[in-house]
């Protein structure tokens, strides 16, 4: 479909491979995918996803356009699995989850598979998912999705759980993930056995023993 693209600045270097282009360059956010600008520019990640959701509901976009546009919005520019895969806004993750409820199974599978791939590539992506409570949000929906999608979600949750899991999320996790014949889905652990994340907030480092006791 004929359309105009939004020109947005490329995200600055992040120090985490996959952070985007250099300073001062401009990249088309929807290049090669769906344009969200029929006329006037659309500001705000929620508004952009709302427009995309509307187009999905009326059947105006292909699965390929949906997948490409979702990931362009997540990274704030032209998505690239090797060069630009850092999620820029946590709010976009929640918008993506809500959007996928209106997409067909094939589209959902493509998005969740790619999303899990970019989580494995960056601790910063894992951190932003933790900040928006993605584990709890997904677990609240997992019983209602197709079995193929549920398997993909279990894999994705396993990656997130290897990074961080609250007590509340852990209880919910085990209550939802019991498989057939009483056996549990045990997600594979990805990433290092230990790592440090310094978000720059006061008292960001705590003693593990103090947390558990």
C-alpha positions as CSV (number, residue, x, y, z in Angstrom):
1,X,0.0,0.0,0.0
2,X,1.3,3.5,-0.9
3,X,2.3,5.5,2.1
4,X,4.6,8.1,3.5
5,X,7.3,7.4,6.1
6,X,8.0,9.1,9.4
7,X,11.6,10.4,9.7
8,X,12.8,10.1,13.2
9,X,16.4,10.5,14.6
10,X,18.3,7.3,15.0
11,X,18.8,6.3,18.6
12,X,22.2,7.4,19.9
13,X,24.9,4.8,20.6
14,X,24.0,2.8,23.8
15,X,27.2,1.0,24.7
16,X,25.2,-2.2,24.2
17,X,25.6,-3.7,20.7
18,X,22.4,-3.1,18.9
19,X,21.8,0.4,20.1
20,X,21.2,2.2,16.9
21,X,22.9,4.6,14.6
22,X,25.3,7.5,15.2
23,X,24.5,11.0,16.4
24,X,22.8,13.4,13.9
25,X,21.7,10.7,11.4
26,X,18.1,10.3,10.5
27,X,16.4,7.0,9.7
28,X,12.9,6.2,8.5
29,X,11.1,4.5,11.3
30,X,8.8,2.6,9.1
31,X,11.1,2.1,6.0
32,X,10.2,-1.1,4.3
33,X,7.2,-1.6,6.6
34,X,3.9,0.1,7.3
35,X,3.7,3.9,7.5
36,X,1.6,5.4,10.3
37,X,1.5,8.8,8.7
38,X,-1.3,9.3,6.2
39,X,-0.9,13.1,6.6
40,X,0.2,14.7,9.8
41,X,3.0,13.2,12.0
42,X,1.9,11.1,14.9
43,X,3.6,11.6,18.2
44,X,3.7,9.3,21.2
45,X,4.2,5.5,21.2
46,X,0.7,4.8,22.4
47,X,-0.9,6.8,19.6
48,X,1.3,5.0,17.0
49,X,0.3,1.6,18.3
50,X,-3.4,2.8,18.4
51,X,-3.2,3.7,14.7
52,X,-1.6,0.3,13.9
53,X,-4.3,-1.5,15.9
54,X,-7.0,0.3,14.0
55,X,-5.4,-0.8,10.7
56,X,-5.2,-4.4,11.9
57,X,-8.8,-4.4,13.0
58,X,-10.0,-3.4,9.5
59,X,-7.6,-5.8,7.8
60,X,-5.6,-3.1,6.0
61,X,-2.1,-4.6,6.8
62,X,-0.3,-7.8,6.1
63,X,1.4,-9.9,8.8
64,X,4.8,-8.8,7.4
65,X,4.0,-5.2,7.7
66,X,2.7,-5.7,11.3
67,X,5.9,-7.5,12.4
68,X,8.2,-5.0,10.8
69,X,6.3,-2.0,12.1
70,X,6.1,-3.4,15.7
71,X,9.8,-3.9,15.9
72,X,10.6,-0.5,14.3
73,X,8.4,1.1,17.0
74,X,10.1,-0.9,19.7
75,X,13.6,0.2,18.8
76,X,12.6,3.7,17.8
77,X,14.0,3.4,14.2
78,X,14.8,0.9,11.6
79,X,15.0,-2.5,13.3
80,X,17.9,-4.7,12.7
81,X,18.6,-8.0,14.6
82,X,22.3,-7.4,14.5
83,X,22.7,-3.6,14.6
84,X,19.6,-2.0,16.2
85,X,17.6,-4.2,18.6
86,X,17.5,-2.2,21.8
87,X,14.0,-1.4,23.1
88,X,13.7,2.3,23.7
89,X,10.5,2.7,25.6
90,X,9.0,0.2,28.1
91,X,5.5,1.4,27.2
92,X,5.9,0.1,23.7
93,X,6.1,-3.5,25.1
94,X,2.7,-3.2,26.8
95,X,1.3,-1.7,23.6
96,X,2.7,-4.7,21.6
97,X,1.1,-7.2,23.9
98,X,-2.3,-5.6,23.6
99,X,-1.9,-5.3,19.8
100,X,-1.1,-9.0,19.4
101,X,-4.4,-10.0,20.9
102,X,-6.0,-8.7,17.6
103,X,-3.5,-10.4,15.3
104,X,-3.7,-13.9,13.9
105,X,-1.7,-16.8,15.3
106,X,0.9,-16.7,12.5
107,X,1.6,-13.1,13.2
108,X,1.7,-13.6,17.0
109,X,4.2,-16.4,16.5
110,X,6.5,-14.3,14.4
111,X,6.5,-11.4,16.8
112,X,7.0,-13.5,20.0
113,X,9.8,-15.6,18.4
114,X,11.7,-12.4,17.3
115,X,11.0,-10.7,20.6
116,X,12.5,-13.6,22.5
117,X,15.6,-13.4,20.2
118,X,16.2,-9.7,21.1
119,X,15.8,-10.5,24.8
120,X,18.5,-13.0,24.6
121,X,20.8,-10.5,23.0
122,X,20.6,-7.7,25.5
123,X,20.4,-7.4,29.3
124,X,19.0,-3.9,28.8
125,X,16.0,-5.4,27.0
126,X,15.5,-7.8,29.9
127,X,15.6,-4.9,32.3
128,X,13.0,-2.8,30.5
129,X,10.7,-5.8,30.4
130,X,11.2,-6.2,34.2
131,X,10.4,-2.6,34.8
132,X,7.0,-2.8,33.0
133,X,6.0,-6.1,34.6
134,X,5.9,-8.1,31.4
135,X,6.0,-11.5,33.2
136,X,2.9,-10.9,35.2
137,X,1.0,-9.4,32.2
138,X,1.9,-12.4,30.0
139,X,1.0,-14.9,32.7
140,X,-2.4,-13.3,33.0
141,X,-3.1,-14.1,29.3
142,X,-1.3,-17.4,28.7
143,X,-4.3,-19.6,29.4
144,X,-6.3,-17.8,26.7
145,X,-3.9,-18.2,23.8
146,X,-3.4,-20.9,21.3
147,X,-1.1,-23.8,22.4
148,X,1.6,-22.9,19.9
149,X,1.7,-19.3,21.2
150,X,1.6,-20.6,24.8
151,X,4.8,-22.6,24.1
152,X,6.5,-19.5,22.7
153,X,5.5,-17.5,25.7
154,X,6.9,-20.1,28.0
155,X,10.2,-19.9,26.2
156,X,10.1,-16.1,26.5
157,X,9.2,-16.2,30.2
158,X,12.1,-18.6,30.8
159,X,14.5,-16.0,29.4
160,X,13.0,-13.3,31.6
161,X,12.9,-15.5,34.7
162,X,16.7,-16.2,34.3
163,X,17.2,-12.4,34.7
164,X,14.8,-11.4,37.4
165,X,11.6,-12.7,39.1
166,X,9.8,-11.3,42.0
167,X,8.2,-13.5,44.7
168,X,4.7,-12.6,43.4
169,X,5.8,-13.4,39.8
170,X,7.4,-16.7,40.9
171,X,4.2,-17.9,42.6
172,X,2.1,-16.9,39.6
173,X,4.7,-18.5,37.3
174,X,4.4,-21.9,39.0
175,X,0.6,-21.7,39.2
176,X,0.4,-21.3,35.4
177,X,3.1,-23.4,34.0
178,X,2.1,-26.9,35.2
179,X,2.0,-29.2,32.2
180,X,0.2,-32.4,31.3
181,X,0.4,-35.3,33.8
182,X,1.5,-33.1,36.6
183,X,4.9,-32.3,35.0
184,X,6.3,-28.8,34.8
185,X,7.6,-26.9,31.9
186,X,11.2,-26.1,32.9
187,X,12.4,-23.2,30.7
188,X,16.1,-23.3,29.6
189,X,18.3,-20.7,31.3
190,X,20.0,-18.2,29.0
191,X,22.8,-15.9,29.8
192,X,25.6,-15.8,32.5
193,X,25.2,-17.2,36.0
194,X,25.7,-13.8,37.5
195,X,25.8,-10.2,36.3
196,X,25.5,-6.7,37.7
197,X,23.0,-4.0,36.6
198,X,23.5,-0.5,37.8
199,X,20.4,1.6,36.9
200,X,21.8,4.7,38.6
201,X,19.2,4.9,41.4
202,X,19.8,5.3,45.1
203,X,20.3,2.0,46.9
204,X,20.2,0.1,43.6
205,X,22.7,-2.5,45.0
206,X,21.4,-4.7,47.8
207,X,22.6,-7.7,49.8
208,X,21.0,-10.9,48.5
209,X,21.1,-12.5,52.0
210,X,19.2,-9.5,53.4
211,X,16.6,-9.9,50.7
212,X,16.0,-13.5,51.4
213,X,15.9,-13.4,55.2
